[in-house]
Amino acid sequence: MMLALGAPPGCVGYGPMGVDPFDGDGLPEAVALCEGCLAEQSLRGELMLFVNTKLTGADANFTSNYPLDNEGRYVGNALYLYDPDAVCDDGGAGCRLAKLGNLWLDDRMGPLSLDDQSLQRFSVRDLAWHPQRGLWGLSYDPLNDEWGLTDLQVPDWTRSDNRVAVERYAFRYGQVDAEDTDACYWRQSMTALGFVGDELWAGSAGKPGNGLDARGAVFRIDPDFVAAPEHCVLASDVTQDPEYYACRSICSVWTSFDEKAGVAGDLAEAPGGGMLAMVRAEDPAVLPAGQNLLFAVDLAAPGRPPVASGPYIADIAAGLDVEGLARVGGVLYGINTAGTVYRIDEGAGEGDTWKVTIHDELAPLFTASEISLRIRGATRVVVE
């Protein structure tokens, strides 16, 4: 990367010693990627919250996070609030979408994570919110190839420039079949996070390729951990990082899908109880290529295989899976990686049919959406 003095407004400034530290209030101008969003966060009531997992470094073609200094601190993923019921005077979608803020990857992530520059590509891949248990994220650290959970703290839900604080708890690692190795650790692709009732659940895709179990799965997250998360130093961890790993295994497999099938991107509460999971397969012999299909997960019977339930969305191009689900105002909405919002009308009884329709297109609101937009997860929130 070329170093330059006097960088233009909105870009990262590079001084003689590297990045000019960002000392301003709020968020850097360069991470404002939604020109068509509301200027302020004025949305209230039941809303969809989603995360844009395209990273924020404009000078790195949105493939790395925006550096705050030369010490390993970064501005991370952006969070947005969306009201599917708002009616805009101009007939567009701009009045429905507001930025909430960005992950603020600083000293709370621990000095070792600052030192190894791993926060440059750290991301949160899905979100889950509960009125008492707070906002949680499913995170990935590409440098160290580690998945984990994050406790996310939003200072003010009515602002658009929040510095969202992050506490990361990586899944405990170990030998594949060791009892104290977290069941989520050896999964190649964790995809989903969601509260159903008062409990937090996670999901994985059915991706082969690492020589391990290629069945996607739904995992129950230990409620005691959610109530009181803790870090611990792992004896086998060469870094002895005190602010990285969860103290114990926090995932347990609830149920598994067929080989090479798994969660496409999210979980949601079913209208009559239980869980819905949006599923895809990595093999057309399991499910047709380009199809995302809702499956029902029985939460009263661990180990019972999920079953197809309701509609499917067909002809989905590669990389455009419906990776976010949120029930807003009693209606289930899905959102794909490029910002297409789907309304999913569920059959109310025997003989009723499910229906899926395109409800909105959010990509036109974003700057250079083909490189600045990749929505991976969503959740329902309530903003008073």
Backbone hydrogen bonds, N-H to C=O, Kabsch-Sander energy under -0.5 kcal/mol:
donor,donor_aa,acceptor,acceptor_aa,energy
11,C,8,P,-1.8
14,Y,4,A,-1.0
15,G,13,G,-0.6
15,G,18,G,-3.1
18,G,15,G,-1.9
20,D,13,G,-3.1
22,F,68,L,-2.5
23,D,21,P,-0.7
31,V,28,P,-1.6
32,A,29,E,-1.8
33,L,31,V,-1.2
35,E,33,L,-0.7
36,G,365,L,-2.9
37,C,34,C,-1.1
38,L,97,L,-2.9
42,S,40,E,-1.5
45,G,383,V,-3.5
47,L,381,V,-2.6
48,M,82,Y,-2.9
49,L,379,T,-3.1
50,F,80,Y,-2.6
51,V,377,G,-1.9
52,N,78,A,-2.6
53,T,51,V,-0.8
53,T,374,R,-2.9
55,L,62,F,-0.9
57,G,64,S,-4.1
58,A,56,T,-1.3
60,A,57,G,-2.0
61,N,58,A,-1.3
62,F,57,G,-1.9
63,T,60,A,-1.4
65,N,120,Q,-3.4
66,Y,75,V,-1.4
68,L,73,R,-2.7
69,D,73,R,-0.9
74,Y,105,L,-2.1
75,V,66,Y,-2.8
76,G,74,Y,-0.6
76,G,103,L,-3.1
78,A,52,N,-0.8
79,L,101,G,-3.0
80,Y,50,F,-2.6
81,L,98,A,-3.2
82,Y,48,M,-2.7
83,D,96,R,-2.3
86,A,83,D,-1.0
88,C,86,A,-0.6
88,C,92,G,-0.5
91,G,88,C,-1.6
96,R,93,A,-1.8
97,L,94,G,-0.9
98,A,81,L,-2.5
100,L,79,L,-3.0
101,G,79,L,-1.3
102,N,162,N,-2.3
103,L,77,N,-2.4
104,W,164,V,-2.8
105,L,74,Y,-2.3
105,L,103,L,-0.7
106,D,104,W,-1.3
109,M,106,D,-2.3
110,G,107,D,-1.8
114,L,110,G,-1.4
115,D,111,P,-2.3
116,D,112,L,-1.9
117,Q,114,L,-0.9
118,S,113,S,-0.7
119,L,113,S,-0.8
120,Q,117,Q,-1.4
121,R,118,S,-1.1
123,S,140,Y,-2.0
125,R,123,S,-0.5
125,R,138,L,-3.9
126,D,138,L,-0.8
128,A,136,W,-2.1
130,H,134,G,-1.6
134,G,130,H,-2.0
135,L,152,L,-0.7
136,W,128,A,-3.2
137,G,150,T,-2.4
138,L,126,D,-1.9
139,S,137,G,-0.6
139,S,148,G,-2.9
140,Y,123,S,-2.6
141,D,146,E,-2.5
145,D,141,D,-1.0
146,E,141,D,-1.7
148,G,139,S,-1.8
149,L,169,Y,-2.3
150,T,137,G,-2.7
151,D,167,E,-2.6
152,L,135,L,-2.5
152,L,150,T,-0.7
153,Q,165,A,-2.1
154,V,152,L,-0.6
159,R,156,D,-1.7
162,N,100,L,-1.6
164,V,102,N,-2.9
164,V,162,N,-0.9
165,A,153,Q,-1.9
165,A,163,R,-0.6
166,V,104,W,-0.5
167,E,151,D,-1.7
169,Y,149,L,-3.1
170,A,244,Y,-3.1
171,F,147,W,-2.3
178,A,175,Q,-1.6
181,T,178,A,-1.4
182,D,172,R,-2.2
183,A,251,C,-1.0
185,Y,182,D,-1.4
186,W,182,D,-0.6
187,R,184,C,-1.1
191,T,203,G,-2.5
192,A,203,G,-1.8
194,G,201,W,-2.3
196,V,199,E,-2.5
199,E,196,V,-1.6
201,W,194,G,-2.5
202,A,219,F,-2.4
203,G,192,A,-1.7
204,S,217,A,-2.2
205,A,189,S,-2.6
207,K,205,A,-1.1
216,G,258,D,-0.7
216,G,261,A,-2.9
218,V,255,T,-2.5
219,F,202,A,-3.2
220,R,252,S,-2.6
221,I,200,L,-2.4
222,D,250,I,-2.5
225,F,222,D,-0.7
226,V,222,D,-1.8
227,A,223,P,-2.1
228,A,224,D,-1.6
232,C,245,Y,-1.8
237,D,234,L,-1.5
238,V,236,S,-0.6
240,Q,237,D,-0.7
244,Y,241,D,-0.6
245,Y,232,C,-0.5
245,Y,241,D,-0.5
246,A,170,A,-2.6
247,C,230,E,-1.3
252,S,220,R,-1.3
254,W,218,V,-3.2
255,T,218,V,-1.4
257,F,216,G,-2.7
260,K,214,A,-1.7
261,A,258,D,-1.9
262,G,280,R,-2.4
263,V,204,S,-2.1
264,A,278,M,-3.8
265,G,278,M,-0.9
268,A,276,L,-2.4
270,A,274,G,-2.0
273,G,270,A,-1.6
275,M,297,V,-1.8
276,L,268,A,-3.5
277,A,295,F,-2.5
278,M,266,D,-1.8
279,V,277,A,-0.6
279,V,293,L,-2.9
280,R,262,G,-2.4
282,E,260,K,-3.2
283,D,260,K,-0.5
286,V,283,D,-2.2
287,L,283,D,-1.5
291,Q,288,P,-1.2
292,N,313,I,-2.4
293,L,279,V,-2.5
294,L,311,P,-1.9
295,F,277,A,-2.8
296,A,307,V,-3.3
297,V,275,M,-3.0
298,D,296,A,-0.5
299,L,297,V,-0.7
301,A,298,D,-0.5
303,G,254,W,-2.6
304,R,301,A,-1.9
307,V,296,A,-1.8
309,S,294,L,-3.0
313,I,292,N,-3.0
314,A,312,Y,-0.5
316,I,290,G,-3.0
317,A,315,D,-0.5
320,L,317,A,-2.2
323,E,321,D,-1.3
323,E,335,I,-0.7
324,G,335,I,-1.5
325,L,378,A,-0.5
326,A,333,Y,-2.3
328,V,326,A,-0.8
328,V,331,V,-2.6
331,V,328,V,-1.7
332,L,344,I,-0.8
333,Y,326,A,-2.6
333,Y,331,V,-0.5
334,G,342,Y,-2.5
335,I,324,G,-2.1
336,N,340,T,-2.2
337,T,321,D,-1.2
339,G,336,N,-1.9
341,V,339,G,-0.5
341,V,360,D,-2.5
342,Y,334,G,-3.5
343,R,357,T,-3.0
344,I,332,L,-2.9
344,I,342,Y,-0.5
345,D,343,R,-0.7
345,D,355,K,-2.9
346,E,344,I,-0.6
352,D,349,G,-2.0
355,K,345,D,-2.3
357,T,343,R,-2.2
359,H,341,V,-3.2
359,H,357,T,-0.5
360,D,341,V,-1.5
362,L,339,G,-2.4
365,L,362,L,-1.9
366,F,363,A,-2.1
367,T,33,L,-3.5
369,S,366,F,-0.7
371,I,368,A,-2.3
372,S,368,A,-1.6
373,L,369,S,-1.2
375,I,337,T,-2.2
376,R,51,V,-1.5
377,G,51,V,-0.7
379,T,49,L,-1.9
381,V,47,L,-2.3
383,V,45,G,-2.3
384,E,382,V,-0.5
